[in-house]
Amino acid sequence: MLMEVVDNMRLKAADALTGAMESANSIRFAVAFASADGLDKLSSKTTGILRKGGSAEFLVGLDLRVTEPSALWQIYKWSKKYKGASLYCLAEPEKAALYHPKLYLVEAKQRILCLVGSSNLTAGGLERNLEINVLLSFPQDSEPASDLQAAYTRMKFHPMRVVPNEEFLRLYQELWERARVSAERHVDANAASELCAAAGKLPRPKANRRDLGGWLAMVFDALPEGEFSNQDIYEHEQAFCARYPENQNIRAKIRQQLQLLRDLELIEHVGPGRWRKR
């Protein structure tokens, strides 16, 4: 593992990310807040990845204050132009503290680079503010990389995560502009309720094999069709151990992955220690 501190003094988060994205084929960002000027810092590298057939996912929180509609519109336009671009939102402004990540995953050359810390996808977070982040680099098949991918996956399929459409983005823009001229320190409860109600009518992202990496992918690929038991998956224990030799709790890890696959609605729990592949 390689680690570097990114504090916007000695090294700016924008420079760390653009450097990591230079040879990337995939980026996955989960942030509480996004702004147009922050997105612009990474725009050329992002479109470069997309033009080469790579992927770019953005999980963005909607707080009706900091996250700018213009940033959402830009990502949405990418999603219409490029097959690999995706925008997913979490609209829960009444409980904004529940969604507060700053996780940037960059996949390149059999490695996963991760910037995690305090920087949002804003110009302040990426360049101007005094922040504390760490830039980590792991082999793609390492267990820390697997755990990071699983953390991202859990955020992507949060129960409040939605796939926005143009109507929803227009509503967010209207409510955001109204909040901008308000003297209130907190988000208006009626606006928050209206946004959440609109979000409740939107589709949620559905998990598939492409969303899985590391441990999750390995366990999923070992699942038989139809109904199976924990013991059926334990039979792969030796192969799993060969993949992750430092893990001394293989069976517990298997059970953890089965529970997450259940949460992703890829399998269902049918009884004690028994499951069924959907």
C-alpha positions as CSV (number, residue, x, y, z in Angstrom):
1,M,0.0,0.0,0.0
2,L,1.2,3.5,-0.8
3,M,-0.1,6.5,1.2
4,E,0.2,10.3,0.7
5,V,-1.3,13.1,2.8
6,V,-3.3,15.6,0.7
7,D,-4.0,18.8,2.6
8,N,-4.3,21.5,-0.2
9,M,-1.1,23.1,1.0
10,R,1.7,20.8,0.0
11,L,-0.5,18.9,-2.4
12,K,-3.9,19.9,-3.7
13,A,-6.7,17.4,-3.9
14,A,-7.5,18.4,-7.5
15,D,-3.9,17.7,-8.5
16,A,-3.8,14.4,-6.7
17,L,-7.0,13.3,-8.4
18,T,-6.1,14.5,-11.9
19,G,-2.8,12.7,-11.6
20,A,-4.5,9.5,-10.5
21,M,-7.0,9.9,-13.4
22,E,-4.3,10.2,-16.0
23,S,-4.4,6.5,-17.0
24,A,-7.7,5.6,-15.4
25,N,-10.4,3.5,-17.0
26,S,-13.0,4.1,-14.2
27,I,-13.8,6.6,-11.6
28,R,-16.4,6.4,-8.8
29,F,-17.0,9.4,-6.6
30,A,-19.3,9.5,-3.6
31,V,-19.6,13.0,-2.2
32,A,-21.9,14.9,0.1
33,F,-21.6,18.1,-2.0
34,A,-20.7,19.1,-5.6
35,S,-20.3,22.4,-7.3
36,A,-19.7,23.5,-10.9
37,D,-16.3,25.0,-10.1
38,G,-15.3,21.8,-8.3
39,L,-16.5,19.5,-11.2
40,D,-14.6,21.8,-13.6
41,K,-11.3,20.9,-11.9
42,L,-11.7,17.3,-13.0
43,S,-13.9,17.8,-16.2
44,S,-11.2,17.3,-18.8
45,K,-9.9,14.1,-17.2
46,T,-13.4,12.8,-16.7
47,T,-14.4,13.3,-20.3
48,G,-11.1,11.8,-21.5
49,I,-12.0,8.6,-19.6
50,L,-15.5,8.6,-21.0
51,R,-14.3,9.1,-24.6
52,K,-12.0,6.1,-24.3
53,G,-15.0,4.0,-23.3
54,G,-14.4,4.1,-19.6
55,S,-16.9,4.8,-16.8
56,A,-17.6,7.6,-14.4
57,E,-20.1,7.4,-11.6
58,F,-21.1,10.2,-9.3
59,L,-23.1,9.6,-6.0
60,V,-24.1,13.1,-4.9
61,G,-26.0,14.4,-1.9
62,L,-28.8,16.9,-2.4
63,D,-28.8,19.4,0.4
64,L,-30.6,22.4,-1.3
65,R,-27.7,24.6,-0.3
66,V,-24.1,23.6,-1.3
67,T,-24.7,21.1,-4.1
68,E,-25.3,23.2,-7.2
69,P,-27.8,22.4,-9.9
70,S,-25.3,23.3,-12.6
71,A,-23.0,20.5,-11.4
72,L,-25.8,18.0,-11.5
73,W,-26.8,19.2,-15.0
74,Q,-23.3,18.7,-16.2
75,I,-23.0,15.1,-15.0
76,Y,-26.5,14.4,-16.3
77,K,-25.5,15.7,-19.7
78,W,-22.5,13.3,-19.6
79,S,-24.8,10.5,-18.8
80,K,-26.8,11.2,-21.9
81,K,-23.8,11.6,-24.1
82,Y,-21.6,8.7,-22.8
83,K,-22.7,5.2,-22.1
84,G,-20.3,5.0,-19.2
85,A,-21.4,8.1,-17.3
86,S,-23.9,7.8,-14.4
87,L,-25.5,10.2,-11.9
88,Y,-27.1,9.0,-8.7
89,C,-28.5,11.3,-6.1
90,L,-29.5,11.0,-2.4
91,A,-32.2,13.5,-1.5
92,E,-32.6,13.7,2.2
93,P,-32.0,17.3,3.1
94,E,-33.9,17.1,6.4
95,K,-31.3,14.6,7.6
96,A,-28.3,15.8,5.6
97,A,-25.7,14.6,8.2
98,L,-26.7,11.0,7.4
99,Y,-25.0,11.3,4.0
100,H,-21.6,12.9,4.3
101,P,-18.9,10.9,2.4
102,K,-15.9,12.2,0.5
103,L,-14.7,9.0,-1.3
104,Y,-13.0,9.1,-4.7
105,L,-12.1,5.7,-6.3
106,V,-9.9,5.7,-9.4
107,E,-9.1,2.4,-11.1
108,A,-6.0,2.3,-13.3
109,K,-3.5,-0.3,-14.4
110,Q,-4.5,-3.1,-12.0
111,R,-4.5,-0.7,-9.1
112,I,-7.2,1.2,-7.2
113,L,-6.3,4.7,-6.0
114,C,-8.5,6.2,-3.3
115,L,-8.7,9.7,-2.0
116,V,-10.7,9.8,1.2
117,G,-10.9,12.5,3.8
118,S,-12.6,15.9,4.1
119,S,-12.7,17.3,0.6
120,N,-16.0,17.6,-1.2
121,L,-16.3,17.9,-5.0
122,T,-16.1,21.7,-4.8
123,A,-13.3,24.2,-5.7
124,G,-12.9,24.9,-2.0
125,G,-12.6,21.2,-1.1
126,L,-10.3,20.4,-4.0
127,E,-8.0,23.4,-3.9
128,R,-8.7,26.4,-1.6
129,N,-9.7,25.0,1.8
130,L,-7.4,23.5,4.4
131,E,-8.4,19.9,4.2
132,I,-7.1,16.5,5.4
133,N,-7.2,13.6,3.0
134,V,-5.1,10.6,2.3
135,L,-4.4,9.2,-1.2
136,L,-4.1,5.5,-1.0
137,S,-3.0,3.1,-3.7
138,F,-3.7,-0.7,-3.6
139,P,-3.4,-3.6,-6.0
140,Q,-6.8,-4.2,-7.5
141,D,-7.0,-7.7,-6.2
142,S,-6.0,-6.7,-2.6
143,E,-8.4,-7.0,0.4
144,P,-8.3,-3.3,1.3
145,A,-9.3,-2.5,-2.3
146,S,-12.1,-5.0,-1.9
147,D,-13.3,-3.3,1.3
148,L,-13.2,0.1,-0.4
149,Q,-15.3,-1.1,-3.3
150,A,-17.8,-2.7,-0.9
151,A,-18.1,0.6,1.0
152,Y,-18.8,2.4,-2.2
153,T,-21.3,-0.2,-3.2
154,R,-23.2,0.2,0.0
155,M,-23.5,3.9,-0.6
156,K,-24.6,3.4,-4.2
157,F,-27.5,1.2,-3.2
158,H,-28.6,3.2,-0.1
159,P,-32.4,2.9,0.2
160,M,-32.7,6.7,-0.5
161,R,-30.5,6.6,-3.7
162,V,-32.4,7.5,-6.9
163,V,-31.7,7.9,-10.6
164,P,-32.7,11.6,-11.4
165,N,-34.5,12.7,-14.5
166,E,-34.8,16.2,-16.0
167,E,-38.0,16.9,-14.2
168,F,-36.4,16.2,-10.8
169,L,-33.3,18.2,-11.6
170,R,-35.5,21.2,-12.6
171,L,-37.3,20.9,-9.3
172,Y,-34.0,20.7,-7.4
173,Q,-32.9,23.8,-9.3
174,E,-36.1,25.7,-8.4
175,L,-35.9,24.8,-4.8
176,W,-32.2,25.5,-4.6
177,E,-32.6,29.0,-6.1
178,R,-35.4,29.7,-3.7
179,A,-33.3,28.6,-0.7
180,R,-30.4,30.8,-2.0
181,V,-32.3,34.0,-1.5
182,S,-33.8,32.9,1.8
183,A,-32.4,34.4,5.0
184,E,-33.1,31.2,6.8
185,R,-30.0,29.3,8.0
186,H,-31.6,25.9,7.6
187,V,-33.4,24.4,4.6
188,D,-37.1,25.1,4.5
189,A,-39.0,22.0,5.8
190,N,-41.6,22.3,3.0
191,A,-38.9,22.5,0.3
192,A,-37.1,19.5,1.8
193,S,-40.4,17.5,2.0
194,E,-41.2,18.4,-1.7
195,L,-37.8,17.2,-2.8
196,C,-38.0,14.0,-0.9
197,A,-41.5,13.3,-2.2
198,A,-40.3,13.8,-5.8
199,A,-37.4,11.6,-5.1
200,G,-39.7,8.8,-3.8
201,K,-41.2,8.6,-7.3
202,L,-37.9,8.0,-9.1
203,P,-36.4,4.6,-9.9
204,R,-33.6,3.3,-7.7
205,P,-30.4,1.9,-9.2
206,K,-30.5,-1.9,-9.4
207,A,-27.4,-3.9,-8.7
208,N,-25.9,-6.3,-11.2
209,R,-22.6,-8.3,-11.6
210,R,-20.8,-5.2,-12.9
211,D,-21.3,-3.5,-9.5
212,L,-19.4,-6.1,-7.7
213,G,-15.7,-6.3,-7.0
214,G,-13.2,-8.1,-4.8
215,W,-14.9,-10.3,-2.2
216,L,-18.4,-9.6,-3.3
217,A,-17.6,-10.6,-6.9
218,M,-15.7,-13.7,-5.8
219,V,-18.6,-15.0,-3.6
220,F,-21.3,-14.1,-6.1
221,D,-19.4,-16.0,-8.8
222,A,-19.3,-19.1,-6.6
223,L,-23.1,-19.1,-6.0
224,P,-25.0,-22.1,-7.5
225,E,-28.3,-21.5,-9.3
226,G,-31.4,-21.8,-7.2
227,E,-31.3,-22.5,-3.5
228,F,-28.0,-23.0,-1.6
229,S,-26.6,-23.0,1.9
230,N,-23.7,-21.4,3.7
231,Q,-22.0,-24.8,3.6
232,D,-22.2,-24.8,-0.2
233,I,-20.1,-21.6,-0.2
234,Y,-17.8,-22.8,2.5
235,E,-16.6,-25.5,0.1
236,H,-14.8,-22.7,-1.8
237,E,-12.9,-21.7,1.3
238,Q,-9.6,-22.9,0.1
239,A,-9.8,-20.9,-3.1
240,F,-10.9,-17.8,-1.2
241,C,-8.0,-18.3,1.1
242,A,-5.6,-18.5,-1.8
243,R,-6.9,-15.2,-3.1
244,Y,-6.8,-13.4,0.3
245,P,-4.2,-15.3,2.3
246,E,-4.0,-12.8,5.1
247,N,-7.6,-13.2,6.0
248,Q,-8.0,-15.5,9.0
249,N,-11.8,-15.4,9.2
250,I,-12.8,-16.7,5.8
251,R,-16.2,-18.1,6.8
252,A,-17.2,-14.9,8.7
253,K,-16.2,-13.0,5.6
254,I,-18.4,-15.2,3.4
255,R,-21.4,-14.7,5.7
256,Q,-20.8,-10.9,5.5
257,Q,-20.8,-11.0,1.7
258,L,-24.0,-13.1,1.6
259,Q,-25.7,-10.5,3.8
260,L,-24.6,-7.7,1.5
261,L,-25.7,-9.6,-1.6
262,R,-29.0,-9.9,0.1
263,D,-29.1,-6.2,0.8
264,L,-28.3,-5.6,-2.9
265,E,-31.3,-7.9,-3.8
266,L,-29.1,-10.3,-5.7
267,I,-30.0,-13.1,-3.4
268,E,-32.8,-13.7,-0.9
269,H,-32.7,-15.3,2.5
270,V,-35.0,-18.3,2.7
271,G,-34.1,-19.7,6.1
272,P,-31.3,-20.2,8.7
273,G,-28.1,-20.4,6.6
274,R,-30.0,-20.8,3.4
275,W,-30.3,-18.5,0.4
276,R,-31.6,-18.4,-3.1
277,K,-30.1,-16.6,-6.1
278,R,-32.5,-14.2,-7.8
